[in-house]
Amino acid sequence: MPVLVQKFGGSSVSTRESRQTAIRRVLEARAQGYAVVVVVSAMGRRGAPYATDTLLDLISASGQLAERDVDLVLACGEIISAGVFLAELQQQCPAAMLTGPQAGILTDTVHGDARIVHVDPRRVKELLAAGQVVIVAGFQGVSPNGEITTLGRGGSDTSAVALGIALQASAVEIYTDVPGIMTADPKLVPEAQVLEAVDYQEMLQMAYEGAKVLHSRAVEMAMHNNLPLIVRSPEGKGPGTLITSASSYEARRSHPVVGVAHKVGLAQVGLQVDTKDPNLDCRLFAGLAEQKVSVDLINVSPKSKMFVVDAKHIGRVQDVLQRHSVTYEIRAGCCKVSVVGVGMRGVPGVMATLCRALHEAEVEILQTSDSHMTISCLIDEQQLGAAVRSLHRHFRLSKLG
């Protein structure tokens, strides 16, 4: 019997009504002949009693916990969600629930952002063979020394994909509060369209550049194992978006760009360098790495250095720069907009269209970076909406749906 993994996000399991909608999806899959594994996130968002952010707020208000103990608390959110889902689902079909460790999800020893290193699916397979739907608490696993670990933001996506690979599933369905992967954030672009299909690499790049629908680790794992992903809404009637290889939809190459992604809360760091110290670059970026500061949009020349960091790390960046006695300027309130598309490889005119779109929207480009399928621009965060809407219009993305 083919296996289908269905992952339901926090909004899809937050109320009895939403859970019943999710359960209908499970029953539909069973009626189609699938053995079903369900992966659930914690219920709701910050403010909901058992949401991850609510649990974080609760423990931070009570005192400081070690990372190991924080993971123990946070894992409870998904376990509660799995138990509630089981209580309702088993009224309609045989079902069982497992924690991440019980489902065989083995991780490294990093608390709060663990990586999955292996999945032992034997227990899940035994339950499926007995005719049960298996509900697994996402976002969690167990380290080699027996400690509960959590997988970081979006970790339930990663749990679902890892289980899908281990079970050789036909596909993994990711149910979320949008009808699929969209050409832009519909909150900024009301005419944004649902894409019928997206290449793994495009989806991975969109995730890196700020699209929050799917966790980048989940996409990477699916791509390396050629596991189809389907992103859809539990309430919607549409097919959602299939994430697969580019070879299955070559006809779409008439649109070199398939989406506009964005990332907010950034700061631009600029340095003017008078010294001829050949090791300055190495020491500077090594110092930032030691402070766990990730840098982006890096431009390095003999007399100047420019890069972008998360604005919450400005204090750490200043500490590093002051130790090296360099003259610097930090511009906060920035964001990054990126156009993404596997079809832009070798196609002339993409940068010209991007510049024209931002010029007509009166958006100043502070810095740029590009790859074979992405062009990114740093801009003032107050101009984000105008920039995204103009890019969406100039690249005719409303015609992709």
N, C-alpha and C positions, 0 to 999 in steps of 0.2 A: 504494500500500500504506500503510495507516495506521501511524503511528509511536507506539510506547510507550516512555517513559523509565522505567527502573527504577533506583532508588538503593538501594544496600546500605551500611548503616552498619558501623562497625568490628567489632562483635560478629558480624555476618553474613559477614565475610570473614576472621576471625581464625584459623580452623583449616581443614584440608582438608575435614573433615566439614561444617562450616558453609558452605564455599564450594561444595561439591557440592550442598547444599540450595539455595543461591542459583542455581546453574547450572540446576537443575531448573525453577526459576521462569522463567529465560530461555528454556529450550527449550519450556516450556508456551506462553509468549507467541508464540514463532515458529510453533508448531503451530496457533495460533489465527489466524495470518495477519498478525501484526505485524512490522514492521521495528523492531528493538530497539536502544536506546541504554542502556548500563549506566554509571552513575556510582558510583564507589567511594570510600569513606573510607579513611583509614589503618587498618591491621590492629590490632584489639584496643584496649585501654586502657593506662594507665600501667603500666609493667612489661613489656609486650610489646615486643619489640626495636624495632619500627618505628612504634609508636604516637606520636601527636603529642606527648603529655606526656613520653614517654620521650626523644624527640629534644630537647625543651626542657630537660629535666633534664640531658641529656648536654652540651649546649652551655653551659648556665649553670654547670655544674661546671668547665668548662674555661676560662672567662673571659667577658668581656662582648663581645657582637657588636652591630653596628649593626642596626637594624630591617630594612634591606634584606637583610643577610646572614642574619638569622634566617629570613626568608621563603624564601630559597634552600634552607636546610636543611629547613624544615618541609614544603616542597613535595615533598621526596623521599619522605615517608611514603605519600602517595597514589599517586605514580608506581610505587613498589615494589608497592603493593597491586594496581594495574592490571596490572602485568606478571605477577604471580603468578596473578591471575584469568585473564588471557589464556592463560597456559601450560596451564591446566586446561581452559578452555572450548574452545580451538581443537582439542582432541582429539575434540570432538563436533559442532562446526559451524564454518564460516568466521568468523573474528573478527580485529579489529585494535584496537590501543590508541593513544590520543592523550593527551598532556598537556592541561591546561586551555588554555594558549596555542595549542597545535596545533588544538584544537577550536574556536578562534575566540572564546574568552571574553576580552573586553577590559574593563579596569577603570580606575578612577581611579588616582592615584599614592600613595594611603595604604597604607603597609605594615602588615600585621598585621590590618587591618580594612577592606579595600578594598571598594568598591561596584562592581558590574557596570554598565557604561554601554552596552555593545553586545555582541551575539553574532553573529559571521559564521559561519553554519552550512554553508558551501559544502563544506568538506572532509568533514564528517560526512555530508552528503547524498550525496557521491560514493561513500563507502564503503558506505552503506546501499544505494545503487542497485546496487552490485556484489554484493549479497547477504550482506554481512558484518554481524555484530553489532559495534557500536562501543563499546569500553570507554574511558571518559574518567576521568582522574584528577580528582576533585572538589577543592573548597576552594581553587582557584588560578586565576589568570589572568595577563594581561600588561598593563602600563601603556602609555600612549602613547609613553614613552621606552624601551620594550623591556625593562623590569625585571619580574621575576617578583614577583607579589603574592599574598598569601593573604587569604581572605575573612572571617576571624574564626570564632569557635566556631559550629558548625552550618553552616559554609559549603558543605559538600557538598550539603545540601538546596537551597541557593540556586543552586548550579551546575546541579543537576538541573532545577529549575523554569525557569531561564533558557534552558537548552537545549530544554526542552519547549515554551516559548513560541516560540523561534526556528524550531523544526522543525514548529510547529503540530501538536503531538502530541495524540493522543486523550485522554491522561491521563498523570500522573506517579505512579508507585507508589513510596512511601517504605517500605522494609523496615527494621524496627527490632526491638528485643528485647521489645516489647509487642504484643499482638494488635490494637491499634488505639488510638484516642483514648478514654481512660477517664474515668469520672465523677469520679475522684480518684486519687491515687497509691495503687496497690494495696499498696505497702509499709506504708502507714498505714491503709488501709481494705481489708481482705481481700475484702469483698463488692462492691468497685467493679466497675462494668459497662462493657463496650465499647459505645460509642455507634455506632449504625448510620450516622448522618449528623450533621454539624456545619456550621453556617454559617461562611463565611469570617471574618466579623467576630468570631464567638464564638471561633474557633480563634486568631485574631490576639490577642484579648484574653487568652485563656488562656496564650498564649506570653509576652505581656508580663508577666503576673502570676506567672510562674514555671514553668508547665508546660514540660518540656524535650523533648517528643517532636519538635517541629518548630521550626525557626528562624523568628522573626517576619518577617524579610525575605523568606523563601521564600513565606510565606503572603500577604504583601502583594502580591508580584509575581503570584502565581497569581490573587488576587482581582481585580486590575486588568485581567487578561487573560482572566478567566473560564475558567481552566484547571482542570479537576477534579484533585484530589489524593486519593490513596487511601493510607491508613496501615495497614499490616498486618505480621504476623510471617511470615518466610520458612517457618517450620515449621508454622504454624497452618493449619487447614482453613477457618477462617471468612473472610468477605469483608472484614474489617477495617472501617475507617471512611471514608466518603466525605465529603470536604470540598467543599462546593458552596454554592449560594445558598439562602437561607432559603425561597424560594418553592417549592422542591421538597419541603418536608416541613412545611407549615403545620400539619398535624394534631398536631404535637408541642407546640403552644402550651399544652396543659394542664399542662405543666411549665415554669414561667417560668425555672427555673435548670437548666442542663444539666451543670454541673461545679463542682468546688471546686479551685482552684489555690492554691499557696503558694510563698512565697519566704523563704528563711532568711538569716541573716548580716546583719541590719539593725541600725541604731542610730537612736534618736529624739533629735532635737536640739530643745531648748526655750529660748527667749530671753525675758527680761523687759526691756522697753524703757521707760525713763523719759523719754528725749529726745523732742522733737517734730520731729526732723530728718526732713523729708519725703523726702529722698533715701536714707535708710538702707537701705530695701528694695532699691533699685536697686543700690547699692554692694555690699551684702551678697551678693546672688545673682550679681552680675557677678563678684565675687571668687571665689565657689565655681565658677563656670563657667570662670574662668581656670585654676583648679586641676584642671579636668576632673572635677569632682564633680557627679554627677547627683542631683537631689533629687526626692523623691516625697512624697505625702500632705501637701501644703503647706497650712497654715492660717495666714493673716496677718490680724492685727487691729492697731489703733493701739498697743496696749500689749504685745502678745505676738506671737511668731512661733514656729511649730512646723513641723518637716519631718523627713523620714526620709532617711537616706543608707546606702550600703553601709558596713558596719562597718570594712572595710579602709581606708576613707578618713577615719577619725576624726582622724588626725593632721593631714591637710590642712584639715579643717573647723576644728579648733582654731586653726590658724595664721591662718585668715581671720577668725575671731571675735575673736581677741586683738588683731588689727590694728585692729578697729573698737571696741575697749574696751566690749564689751557683756557683761552678766551672762548666763551660759548654763548649761545642764545637759544632759549627754549620757547617755542610757540605752542601753547596749549589750545584747546578748542578746535582740534582738527578732526577730520574723518577721511576715510579712503573710499573711493568709488572705483569699481572694476568692471570692465566688460569682459565676458568669458565666452569662448567658443572654440571647439576643436577645428572648426572650419576656417578660422582666420590664418592658419598656417600658410605662409607664402602668398597670401592674398593682399595686393596693394590697396591702399586707401582707407584701411581701418583707422589708423591714427589720424588721418585727415578728417574723417567723419567725427571722431571723438572730439578733436579740437574745435570743429565747427559747432558741434552740439553745445559744448561748454561755453564757447564764445557767445553764441546767441542767447544763452541763459545768463550771461554776465557773471560767469563763475571763473574765478582766478585759479589757475593751476599752480600749486606750490611746488610740486615734485612729481616725477613719474617713474614708473618701472614697468617692464614688460617681459613676457616669456612667449613661448610659441603658441599659447592659447589664452593669454591674459594681458590686458593693458590696465594698469592701475594709476590713479591720480590722487594725490593728496590735495584736499581742498578745505576751506573753512566749513565747520560743521553747520553753521547757520544757512549755508547754501546747499545742503544735502538734497532736500526735496526738489529744488529746481534742477539740480544736476541730474538726478536719477530720472526725472520725468523727461528731460530733454534728450538724454542718451537713449531712453526707451523709444522715444518718438523717432529720432534720427536713424536708429538701427532697425526700424519697422518691426519691432518685437510684438506689437499687437496683432500682427498677421501670422504669428507662429502657432497660435492655439488651434 
